Amino acid sequence: MIRHLIFCATLSLTSMAMADINIGQSVPTTGIAADTGKALAIGASLYFSRVNAQGGINGEMINHIVLDDAYDAKRAVANTRTFIERDNVAALVSYFGSGSGLELSQSRTLENAGLPLIGIYSGAQSLRNNPNMFHTRASYAEEVDKTIQLLTTHLGVTKIGLVAQSDAFGQDGLEAAKAALAKRKLSAVGEARYDKNSGDVGAAAKTMAKLNPEVVLLIAVSQPAAKFVKQYRELGASSQLYTLSPVQYEEVDKAITRKLAHGLGISQVYPYPNDARLRLIREFQADSAAMLNKGEYPSYALLEGYISAKLTVEALKRAGKTPNREGVLKAMQALGRYDLGGFVVDYSNGKRAGSSFVELTMVAPAGGLTR
């Protein structure tokens, strides 16, 4: 599916070569998180292409510029400086990763340029107060709390192990999990880390298999999560496994058999991409339909890029006759509560976290997700 989508996105970007409004996006298109990064970029391109086909913004076309950061935070900052200095972008859209967001915040790259970033694939609490970042997803703390509430209150689970990526994302998720457990007078039975760059989860799987708690909560991205599920099951461990929204079901399904993935719980921070009751989803499905093969359905990552692009376009429309970064930033600051078509974001009263939506899904025996 990804190869087909990349081809289509390339065609749409080529048709925008003479565009007037530049929008930048730094995501991993190579490396351990490439599939998710590509899906975010393609989702954004779908909506920008829709707008361009309808005449653009005040007759000006949108030029969606995507650069690869290979899931490297410093490279994401370098890409951002390229967008600022070379491309004079009016806004940034749907970046990837807590590390990238943290580097942008610490360097004050966005603030110094007066540049808004609309959507970032991170729920890290440390990014929530950056005045130039407008989040479209719930925090990891909200995801974790809802998951642990289900496990402890409804399922009676008391023994939970934690596995986390060794970076800002993993640390934020660990802290959120420990706080959610402490709120319920519990603590983790054990924890393990894995290296972000190698994605080697072997030691973490062995550590958890020895403990074999009732539940293991994975604070991981898709590929390492899939490897952990496979290796953990091969070690004979029987724990129920849960993950957060950075894990994309399609990538897990591709990496391991559905038999192994069956029963994996995944929290989600956007509406179900097949819920056609929502106008947003109907539009999204119509725009992505031509890119999907028979039997495939659009992913949450694709939808996330689409949502961030839709929100960016709304800000561009409100930014004046000739949108620039100052106008887009002011438009986002003044946006308040906005309904995207059944999915509502709210930036009123200076908020930068626009959504707290969380729901839980599980991989079904025949594949796909149940809610």
N, C-alpha and C positions, 0 to 999 in steps of 0.2 A: 504493500500500500504506500509506504513512504516514498519509494522511488517514483511511483506514478504521480504522487502529490508534488514532489519536487519539480518534476518536469512541467506540470501545469503551472506551478508558481513561477517558474522561470519564464514561461510564456507571458504571464500577466505582468511581471516586472519589466520584461523587454518592451511591452507595449506602453509602459509609462516612462520611457527613457527621457522624453522631453517635458516631464512634469514640472510644475511650478512650486508645489509645496513639498518640502523634503521632510520625511519622518524616518528616524533611525531606530534600528533594533539590533542589539547585540545578544546573540544566543549561541549555545554550542551546536554546531552542525558537523563537528567531528568529535571523536572521543566517547567517553563513557555515557554521556547524557545526550548524544547526538539526536536520537529519534525524537525525544521530547522537545528539544530545541527546534528541530525542523518543523514539528507539528505546530508549535507556537507561532513560528514565522509564517507558515502556510495559512494558519487560521486568520492571522492579521491580514495577509495578502488577499484572502477571500473577500473580506469586507471592504478593503480599500478598492479592490477591483469592481465591486458592486457600485460603489460611489462614483468611481471614474466613468463607468458605463452609463451613469445617469447624468453626466456632465460635470462631475467634480464638485469643488467648493467654490461657489461664485464664478464658475467657469474655469477655475484653475484645477489641474490634475494633481493627484497625490503621488509622489515618488517615494515608494517604500524601499529603503536601503537597508539590507541585512548584512551584518558582518559576523564572522565566526569568532567566538572567544574560547572554544574548546573547554568550557567549564573552568576557566582560569580567571580569577577575579581581577588581577592586574591587567590582563589582556582586555577585559570588559571595559575597564577605565580608559585604556589606550584607545579602544574603539570609540568610546564616547567622545574623547577629545578630537578624534578624526571627524566625527559627526558635527561637532561644534565648529572646528576650525576650517575643515574642507567643505563640508556640505551645508553649513548654515541651517541646520534642522530647526523646525518650529517646535518639535516635540520628540520625545522618545516613547517607544511603546513596548510593553510585554518583554522585559528583560528576564534573565534566568538566574536564580540562585541567591541565597543569603550572603554568600561571600562577596559576590559582585555588588550587591546592595550595600554591604558594610564598607567596602573599599570606596564606593562612590560617596558615601556619607562622610567617612573619615577624611577624604581628600577635598570635600566640599565642591566637587566638580559641578554638580547640578546648581547649587546655590550661586557659585561664582559666575555661572553663565546665565542665570535666570531661566533655567530650562526645566520643564516638567517631564517626569517619567510617569507614564500612565500604565499601570499594571506591572507587577514583578512576580515571578514564580517563586515566591517566598512568603511564609507566614511568620518570619522571625520578629519577635517583639522589639528587638533593637532597631528595627527600621521604621517602626510605626510613627515616630515623631519627626522624621525628616520632612521639612515643609514642602519639598519639591517632589516627593513620591506620593502617588495616589494609588492606594491598594484596592484591588478588586476581589481579593480572596480573604477568607477568615484567617485568623492567626493559628499558629501551631498549638498555642495554649488552648484555643477553643476547640480545635480538632481533638487534641489529646483528652481534654476534659470530657467531651461527649463520649469518646470511646471508652474511657475508664468508668464513666458513670454507667454505661451499658453493662460492662463486664462485672462491676462490683455490685451495683444495685439490682440489676435485672437477672444476671446470671450467677451471682453469688461467688464470683472469682476473688480470691485473696492473694494468690501467688503469681506475680507478674515479673517477668524478666525483661530487661531493656537492652536493645542492640542499636548502636548509633554510629553514624558516619563521623569521622574525626575532623570536624570543621565547624564553622559558625552555625550551620544548619543543624548538625547533630547535637551541638551543645545546647542550642535553644530548645530543641525537642526534648532532650534529656531533662533540662530544668523544668520544662512544662509538665513532663510526666511525673517527676518527683513531687512537684507541687500538687498535682491532681491526686496523687496517692496520699500525700500527707494530709490533704483536706479530708480524706476519708480514713485517717489514722492508720495508714498502711505505708509500707516501704517496699522497694523492689527487692526481689530475692537475689538479684545479681544483675550485673551489667557488663557489656562487652562493646568494644569499638572495632571499626574496620577502617583501613586507609582509603581516603577519598580517591587518590590518584590511581592506585592499582585496582581498587574494587575487590580486593582479596578478602573474602569473608570466612575463610576456612577456620581460622583460630576462633572467631566469634561463634561459629556454628558448634564447634567442639565444646566451648565453654558452656553454652546454653544447653547442649544435649546432656551434659553431665548433670546439670540442675534439673532439666526437664520440668519447668514450672507449668502451671495450668495454661498460661498465656505468655507468648513472647510478643512484645511490641517493637516493630522495626521502624527506626527513624532513618530511612534510607531512600535513595533514588532507585529507579526501576531495575537496572541491570544487576546491581549488587543484591537487591531484594530477591530477585528471581534466583540468583545463585544460592543465597542463603536458604530459601525454601527448599531447593533441590538437595543441597548438602545436608541440611538439618533432617529431612525425611530419610535420606540414605543412612544417616547415623542411627536411625531407629527411634528418634524422639517423637513424642505424640502431642506436644503442645499445640494449642490453637494459635494461629499466627495472625497478627493484625499489623497494618501499615497506615501511614498517613498519605495525603493526597499527592505528594510528589511521585508516588508509584503509579505508573500508568498500566492498566490491565493488559492492553494490547502488547506491550513490551514483555510483560511476564509470560503471557500466553505464547509468544513467539520463542522465548528463551527456554521454556520448560514445558513438559506435557501438561495438558489440562487436568490429568489425573493428579499430578502433584500440586497444581495451583488450586484445585477445588477446595473451597472452604476458607481461602484467604480473605480476610476482612480488609476493606480499604475505605477510609473516610474520604468524603468528597466535599468540595467547597463551591461547586457550581451545580445548577440543575442537571438532571439526567439528560444526556444529549439526544435521547430518543423520546423525550416527553413532549410530544407534539401538541399538547394542550396549551403550551406557552407560545406566544407570538415570536419571541426571540428564537426559540428552537425551530419553529417552522421556517423562519427566514434562514437560519443556519443550515438546516437540512437541505433547503432548496439550493443554497449556494455551494454546498459541498457535495451534492449528489453526483455530479458528473465526474468527480474525482475518485469516487469509491468503487471498488470492485464488488461483484455480487456477493452477498453474505456479510459484507463489512458494514460497520456502523461508525459514525463520526466519534472521535475520542474526546475526552475531557480536555486534553491539552490543545487540541484543535479549537475547541469551543472557547478556551481561555484566551487564546490569541485573538479570536474573532470578537469577543466581548471587549477586550482592551482597545481594539481598533474602532469598534462602534462608539465607545466612549470618547476616544480621541477625535473622531469625526464630529461628534456633538460639540466638543470644545472648540474645534476649528470653526464651526458654523457660528459660534457665539463670540469669536475672537475679533470680529470686525471684517471689513471688506477685504483687506489684505492680511491674512493671519500671519503672525510672527510669534516667537516664543513668549514674549511678554504678554501678548494678548491671550495666548492659549493658557498660560499659567494663571492669569487673572480669571479667565473663564472657568477653569477648574476650581479655583478658590471660591468662586461665587455660585458654583453649580448646585449645591445643596442636595436635596433628595431627587433622584432621577430614576425613572422606571425604564429599563432597557427592553421591556416587552415581557414582563413576568418575572424578571430578576431585577431587584431594586438595589441601587447603591446610594449611600447617603454621606455627603461630605459637609454637612451643615455644622455650624459652630466650630469651624477650624479643624474638623476631623480629617484624617488622612486614611483611615481604615474604613473603606466604604461598605463592607459587607461582613456579617458574622454568620452567614449561611453555612451549615454543616449537616450532612446526612451520611449514614453508614450504608455501605454496599458489601456484597460478598460474591466471590467467584462461584458460579453455579456448576453443577456436575458436568453439564454439556457445554461449558464455556459461557462467556458473557457474564453479566453482573445482575444480581438480584438486589432489591432494595428493601 
